[in-house]
Amino acid sequence: MTHAYYARQSTFSTPGRHAALLESLPSQVHELADMVRGLCIYDVVAEDFYGHRVSAERQQEIHLRRVEPMLDRVLALDQHLGPRPPSKRLVGRCHHYALLLTSMLRAHGIGARMRGGFARYFNPGYFEDHWVCEYFDARTSSWVLVDAQLDEVWRKKLAIKFDPNDVPRSEFLVAAQAWNACRREGADGSKFGIEFVKLRGLWFIAGSLVRDLAALNRAEMLPWDTWGTQPKPDAKLAATELAFFDQLAQLTIAPESSFHALRTFYDSDDRVRVPRQVFNALQQRVEEIGELQHDLA
């Protein structure tokens, strides 16, 4: 069963020396999501939303890739995982919220995975690049999206009415949904990406497809990591490339029905498999990832 595969920690989600701490936490999804909301602060809106200016030194926290050093930093700021002021929170972005919640759920044996895609609730008229956690709800035998970034401040600022612990599929499109919307339903690709820096288009969705495929194989990368076949900014995709990304969308649109195929494809194809080194597009440098475990379930 696929949810058993996603109940196992990954290279990035493992809490390491903090395993016992996570196991001691409540196992209710809403409690864990609320905890994460109080542990992180999104750097871009920290001053505007929370009145806290992030220092240049602490800005580097957004590049932390693994849960263990994330928790090292969280606990160095405050030894308790309860509510804390903005200055005591880990500086991060959507990836941090989603990965921390994924790790906490896996620590309780709950199937959880990160999903890359596009949220329509940040910027009306646009689908903004975003990451959320998706967990397996045993009560309903279904996968549920949780946005652990949406604390009370975010919800008030954005006038969000839906439950962030059960995000409607119409509000967050996984990368395959966004790709299919553009390729099959006539959606405007220029509405998908990061509007405030003008990075948007079908090429951007294609990159998200690769990162989402990696996450479905428990390789949860930073949203700005690039490798393999991910297109360059503003690239015009050739027919062969469109066909390739059509295939990725087909594999990732419904992971349960294509689980073995997407696992086998990822494990055997260097165009999508995460290598030992990736390019951090924000830092503009190659970074060592090391050898990842790519075991077939």
Secondary structure, DSSP 8 states (H G I E B T S, - for coil): -HHHHTTS--TTT--GGGHHHHHTS---HHHHHHHHHHHEEEGGGHHHHHS----HHHHGGGG--SHHHHHHHHHHH-SS-S---GGGSEEE-HHHHHHHHHHHHHHTT--EEEEEEEESSSSTT-EEEEEEEEEEETTTTEEEEE-TT--HHHHHHHT--S-TTS--TTTEEEHHHHHHHHHHS---GGGEEEGGGTEESHHHHHHHHHHHHHHHTT----TTEE-TT---TT----HHHHHHHHHHHHHHSSTTTTHHHHHHHHHH-TTTS--SEEEETTTTEEEE---------
